Amino acid sequence: MSDSPAETDPQSAIDAQGERRREELDDRIFEHNAGDEQEGIPFVGAGPGDPRLLTVAGKELLEEADLVVHAGSLVNSELLEEYCDHAETVSSIGKDLEELIPLMRDAYDEGRNVVRLHSGDPAIYGAAIEQMDALEHEGVPTYFVPGVTSAFAASATLRTQLTLNEVSNHVAFTRPQGKTLTPEEDHISDFIEMGDVTTCIYLGTHAVSETMDRLIEEGHDEEIPVAVVYHASWPDEDVIVGTIGTIGEKLEEAGHRASAMVIIGDAVTGAGYERSFLYGDWANRGEDSEEDTDNEADSETAETPQ
């Protein structure tokens, strides 16, 4: 804990916590699971938009909150009205760590129930750890409460799975090159090249045309399906389906420049998948093979993707 918490520089706090992470694991990892209500400030995933897609744990914490620091317009105002109308709400948009950390720390030290509300799931492009590390350095405990990420809401809208037997064995969560990511760090083309990957692009609505042009220039099939789901699960959700060759123009016509999930791959349509083993021959091997089935189940069923 800092001797002068009011004057601690957030970057120094982050660096100090980073050193601790390298040296040892946090004991709380072994004491709590993701469903536990814990001491401190919860970093709650608000889900993709629809208030009904907030988790039960998130709902309970919001209903008990005195202060909710939320991700501005990225969180559906209907969710705030339904679960936070009794609490003070503060948007984090336009505020840096030097403002956010003292705000949450002081409220917590005053005995108020503080909730930090991120859009989607805070573990996916949420910039949560830097806030949590800065708070922990100030002596304020924190913890994660998972949320439904927009890729899952988009797949539900598209009525498909992100993984499909013989179509997509892998899922990549990624973002395109830009201010944050250099061209060398943009691996979208690599994922497409693998062939059996469903590629989910976050924070890239504005760059769809440029991304598709690069994929075409690098020799990828222009007929690979692409879906853009704007505001997945919100009342104004919009679904645009095309291909690598057509989606850029379609999105330009729709006029969306932000807040959309872009999904590339054959899982978009769900065409061409094979029946899974789980509900096929593997599940009906008969009593003669019951012991073998049990042994196989031990190693397979827990993670059977289809």
C-alpha positions as CSV (number, residue, x, y, z in Angstrom):
1,M,0.0,0.0,0.0
2,S,1.3,3.5,-0.8
3,D,2.3,5.8,2.1
4,S,0.7,8.8,0.3
5,P,-2.2,7.3,-1.6
6,A,-3.6,10.7,-2.7
7,E,-0.4,11.5,-4.5
8,T,0.4,8.1,-6.1
9,D,1.0,8.2,-9.8
10,P,-1.2,5.5,-11.5
11,Q,1.6,4.5,-13.8
12,S,3.9,4.0,-10.9
13,A,1.2,1.9,-9.2
14,I,0.7,-0.2,-12.3
15,D,4.5,-0.8,-12.6
16,A,4.7,-1.8,-9.0
17,Q,1.8,-4.3,-9.3
18,G,3.4,-5.6,-12.5
19,E,6.5,-6.5,-10.5
20,R,4.4,-8.3,-7.9
21,R,2.7,-10.3,-10.6
22,R,6.1,-11.5,-11.9
23,E,7.2,-12.5,-8.4
24,E,4.1,-14.4,-7.1
25,L,0.5,-15.3,-7.8
26,D,-2.2,-13.6,-5.8
27,D,-3.5,-15.9,-3.0
28,R,-7.1,-14.9,-3.9
29,I,-6.8,-17.0,-7.1
30,F,-7.0,-20.1,-4.9
31,E,-9.5,-18.8,-2.5
32,H,-12.3,-17.6,-4.7
33,N,-14.1,-18.6,-7.9
34,A,-15.6,-16.3,-10.5
35,G,-19.1,-16.6,-8.9
36,D,-18.1,-15.4,-5.5
37,E,-19.0,-12.1,-4.1
38,Q,-15.7,-10.8,-2.7
39,E,-14.4,-7.9,-0.7
40,G,-13.6,-4.8,-2.7
41,I,-14.7,-3.1,-6.0
42,P,-16.1,-5.5,-8.5
43,F,-15.3,-4.9,-12.2
44,V,-18.6,-6.1,-13.7
45,G,-19.2,-7.0,-17.4
46,A,-22.4,-5.3,-18.4
47,G,-22.9,-7.7,-21.3
48,P,-23.4,-6.7,-25.0
49,G,-26.3,-4.4,-24.5
50,D,-29.6,-6.0,-23.6
51,P,-30.2,-5.6,-19.9
52,R,-31.4,-9.2,-19.7
53,L,-28.0,-10.4,-20.8
54,L,-26.4,-9.0,-17.6
55,T,-25.4,-11.9,-15.3
56,V,-27.3,-12.5,-12.1
57,A,-24.2,-11.6,-10.1
58,G,-23.8,-8.4,-12.0
59,K,-27.5,-7.5,-11.4
60,E,-27.2,-8.1,-7.7
61,L,-24.1,-6.0,-7.3
62,L,-25.6,-3.1,-9.3
63,E,-28.8,-3.2,-7.1
64,E,-26.6,-2.8,-4.0
65,A,-24.3,-0.1,-5.4
66,D,-24.0,3.4,-4.1
67,L,-21.7,4.5,-6.9
68,V,-21.5,3.0,-10.4
69,V,-18.7,4.1,-12.7
70,H,-19.7,3.0,-16.1
71,A,-18.4,3.0,-19.7
72,G,-20.7,5.8,-20.9
73,S,-22.6,5.2,-24.1
74,L,-21.1,1.7,-24.5
75,V,-23.5,0.6,-21.7
76,N,-27.1,0.6,-22.7
77,S,-28.9,3.4,-20.8
78,E,-31.8,1.0,-20.3
79,L,-29.6,-1.2,-18.1
80,L,-28.5,1.8,-16.0
81,E,-32.1,2.9,-15.6
82,E,-33.3,-0.6,-14.6
83,Y,-30.6,-1.5,-12.2
84,C,-28.8,1.7,-11.2
85,D,-31.6,4.4,-10.7
86,H,-30.9,4.5,-7.0
87,A,-27.2,5.0,-7.3
88,E,-24.9,7.8,-8.3
89,T,-23.6,7.1,-11.8
90,V,-20.5,8.5,-13.4
91,S,-19.4,7.9,-16.9
92,S,-15.7,7.0,-17.4
93,I,-15.6,8.5,-20.9
94,G,-13.1,11.3,-21.1
95,K,-11.6,10.6,-17.7
96,D,-8.1,9.3,-17.2
97,L,-6.7,7.1,-14.5
98,E,-5.5,10.1,-12.5
99,E,-9.2,11.0,-12.1
100,L,-10.9,7.6,-12.0
101,I,-8.7,6.0,-9.4
102,P,-9.1,8.7,-6.7
103,L,-12.8,8.8,-7.4
104,M,-13.3,5.1,-6.8
105,R,-10.8,4.8,-4.0
106,D,-12.3,7.7,-2.0
107,A,-15.8,6.4,-2.4
108,Y,-14.7,2.9,-1.3
109,D,-12.8,4.3,1.7
110,E,-16.0,6.2,2.7
111,G,-17.8,2.9,3.0
112,R,-19.8,3.2,-0.2
113,N,-20.5,0.2,-2.4
114,V,-18.7,0.9,-5.6
115,V,-19.1,-1.0,-8.9
116,R,-17.0,-0.5,-12.0
117,L,-19.2,-1.4,-15.0
118,H,-17.5,-2.2,-18.3
119,S,-19.3,-3.1,-21.5
120,G,-19.3,-6.7,-22.7
121,D,-16.7,-8.7,-20.6
122,P,-14.0,-6.6,-19.0
123,A,-11.4,-9.3,-19.8
124,I,-11.8,-8.6,-23.6
125,Y,-10.3,-5.3,-24.6
126,G,-11.5,-3.8,-21.4
127,A,-8.4,-2.0,-20.0
128,A,-9.5,-3.3,-16.6
129,I,-6.3,-4.6,-15.2
130,E,-4.6,-1.2,-15.2
131,Q,-7.4,0.3,-13.1
132,M,-7.4,-2.7,-10.8
133,D,-3.7,-2.7,-10.3
134,A,-3.8,1.1,-9.5
135,L,-6.6,0.5,-7.0
136,E,-4.9,-2.5,-5.4
137,H,-1.7,-0.4,-5.0
138,E,-3.9,2.1,-3.0
139,G,-5.1,-0.7,-0.7
140,V,-8.4,-1.2,-2.5
141,P,-9.2,-4.8,-3.3
142,T,-10.8,-5.6,-6.7
143,Y,-12.2,-8.5,-8.5
144,F,-13.8,-9.6,-11.9
145,V,-17.4,-10.4,-12.6
146,P,-17.6,-11.9,-16.1
147,G,-20.0,-10.6,-18.7
148,V,-21.4,-11.8,-22.1
149,T,-19.0,-10.5,-24.8
150,S,-20.4,-9.1,-28.1
151,A,-19.0,-12.0,-30.1
152,F,-21.4,-14.4,-28.3
153,A,-24.3,-12.0,-28.7
154,A,-23.5,-11.8,-32.4
155,S,-23.4,-15.5,-32.9
156,A,-26.7,-15.8,-31.1
157,T,-28.2,-13.2,-33.5
158,L,-26.8,-15.1,-36.5
159,R,-28.2,-18.4,-35.1
160,T,-24.9,-20.1,-35.5
161,Q,-22.0,-21.4,-33.4
162,L,-18.5,-19.9,-33.5
163,T,-17.1,-23.4,-33.5
164,L,-18.6,-26.1,-35.9
165,N,-17.3,-29.6,-36.5
166,E,-15.2,-29.7,-39.7
167,V,-15.8,-26.0,-40.3
168,S,-14.2,-24.1,-37.5
169,N,-12.1,-25.7,-34.8
170,H,-10.8,-22.4,-33.4
171,V,-12.0,-18.9,-32.5
172,A,-9.8,-15.8,-32.6
173,F,-10.6,-12.6,-30.8
174,T,-8.6,-9.8,-32.4
175,R,-8.6,-6.2,-33.6
176,P,-7.2,-4.5,-36.7
177,Q,-4.1,-2.4,-37.1
178,G,-4.5,1.3,-36.2
179,K,-3.4,3.7,-33.5
180,T,-3.1,0.8,-31.0
181,L,-1.9,-2.0,-33.2
182,T,1.0,-1.9,-35.7
183,P,0.7,-3.6,-39.1
184,E,3.1,-6.3,-37.8
185,E,0.7,-7.0,-34.8
186,D,-2.3,-7.4,-37.1
187,H,-2.8,-11.1,-37.5
188,I,-6.2,-11.2,-39.2
189,S,-4.8,-12.5,-42.4
190,D,-3.0,-15.2,-40.5
191,F,-6.2,-16.4,-38.9
192,I,-8.0,-16.4,-42.3
193,E,-5.1,-18.4,-43.8
194,M,-5.6,-21.1,-41.3
195,G,-9.0,-21.9,-42.8
196,D,-10.7,-23.4,-39.8
197,V,-10.8,-20.3,-37.6
198,T,-13.8,-18.1,-36.9
199,T,-12.2,-14.6,-36.6
200,C,-14.1,-12.1,-34.4
201,I,-12.9,-8.5,-34.9
202,Y,-13.4,-6.0,-32.1
203,L,-12.9,-2.3,-32.3
204,G,-12.7,-2.4,-36.1
205,T,-16.0,-1.2,-37.6
206,H,-14.3,1.9,-39.0
207,A,-11.6,-0.2,-40.7
208,V,-13.7,-3.0,-42.3
209,S,-13.2,-1.8,-45.9
210,E,-9.5,-1.4,-45.4
211,T,-9.2,-4.7,-43.7
212,M,-11.1,-6.5,-46.5
213,D,-9.0,-4.8,-49.1
214,R,-5.8,-6.1,-47.4
215,L,-7.2,-9.6,-47.2
216,I,-8.0,-9.5,-51.0
217,E,-4.5,-8.1,-51.8
218,E,-3.0,-11.0,-49.8
219,G,-4.8,-13.5,-51.9
220,H,-7.7,-14.6,-49.7
221,D,-10.9,-15.9,-51.3
222,E,-13.3,-13.0,-51.8
223,E,-16.3,-15.4,-51.2
224,I,-15.4,-16.1,-47.5
225,P,-18.5,-15.1,-45.5
226,V,-18.4,-12.1,-43.3
227,A,-21.1,-10.7,-40.9
228,V,-21.2,-7.3,-39.3
229,V,-23.5,-7.1,-36.3
230,Y,-24.0,-3.5,-35.2
231,H,-25.0,-3.0,-31.5
232,A,-25.6,-6.7,-30.9
233,S,-28.6,-7.3,-28.7
234,W,-29.5,-3.5,-28.6
235,P,-32.9,-2.3,-29.8
236,D,-31.3,-0.8,-32.9
237,E,-29.2,-3.9,-33.7
238,D,-28.4,-4.2,-37.4
239,V,-27.1,-7.2,-39.2
240,I,-25.2,-7.0,-42.5
241,V,-24.0,-10.2,-44.2
242,G,-21.7,-10.4,-47.1
243,T,-18.3,-11.7,-48.1
244,I,-14.8,-10.5,-47.9
245,G,-15.4,-9.0,-51.3
246,T,-18.7,-7.3,-50.6
247,I,-19.0,-6.4,-47.0
248,G,-17.0,-3.2,-47.1
249,E,-19.4,-1.6,-49.6
250,K,-22.4,-2.9,-47.7
251,L,-21.2,-1.5,-44.5
252,E,-20.5,1.9,-46.1
253,E,-24.1,2.0,-47.3
254,A,-25.3,1.2,-43.8
255,G,-23.2,4.0,-42.4
256,H,-21.9,2.3,-39.2
257,R,-18.5,3.4,-38.1
258,A,-18.3,2.0,-34.6
259,S,-19.8,-0.5,-32.1
260,A,-20.1,-3.5,-34.4
261,M,-18.8,-7.0,-34.1
262,V,-17.2,-8.3,-37.4
263,I,-17.1,-12.1,-37.8
264,I,-15.2,-13.8,-40.7
265,G,-15.5,-17.4,-41.6
266,D,-17.8,-20.2,-42.7
267,A,-19.3,-20.3,-39.2
268,V,-21.1,-17.1,-40.2
269,T,-23.6,-19.1,-42.3
270,G,-23.1,-22.4,-40.5
271,A,-23.0,-24.2,-43.8
272,G,-21.1,-27.4,-44.4
273,Y,-20.6,-28.7,-40.8
274,E,-20.5,-32.4,-40.0
275,R,-22.5,-34.1,-37.3
276,S,-20.6,-34.2,-34.0
277,F,-19.4,-37.4,-32.4
278,L,-21.0,-36.5,-29.1
279,Y,-24.6,-37.2,-30.3
280,G,-23.6,-39.8,-33.0
281,D,-21.8,-43.1,-33.1
282,W,-19.6,-42.2,-30.1
283,A,-22.7,-41.8,-27.8
284,N,-24.3,-45.1,-29.0
285,R,-21.5,-47.6,-28.8
286,G,-23.6,-50.0,-26.7
287,E,-23.2,-51.6,-23.3
288,D,-20.3,-53.9,-24.5
289,S,-18.2,-50.8,-24.8
290,E,-19.5,-49.1,-21.6
291,E,-16.1,-49.1,-19.8
292,D,-14.3,-47.8,-22.8
293,T,-16.9,-45.1,-23.2
294,D,-16.5,-44.0,-19.6
295,N,-12.8,-43.8,-20.0
296,E,-13.1,-41.8,-23.2
297,A,-15.7,-39.5,-21.5
298,D,-13.2,-38.7,-18.8
299,S,-10.9,-37.1,-21.3
300,E,-13.3,-35.9,-24.0
301,T,-16.7,-34.7,-22.8
302,A,-15.7,-31.9,-20.6
303,E,-14.3,-30.0,-23.6
304,T,-16.2,-31.4,-26.5
305,P,-16.8,-28.3,-28.6
306,Q,-19.7,-29.4,-30.6
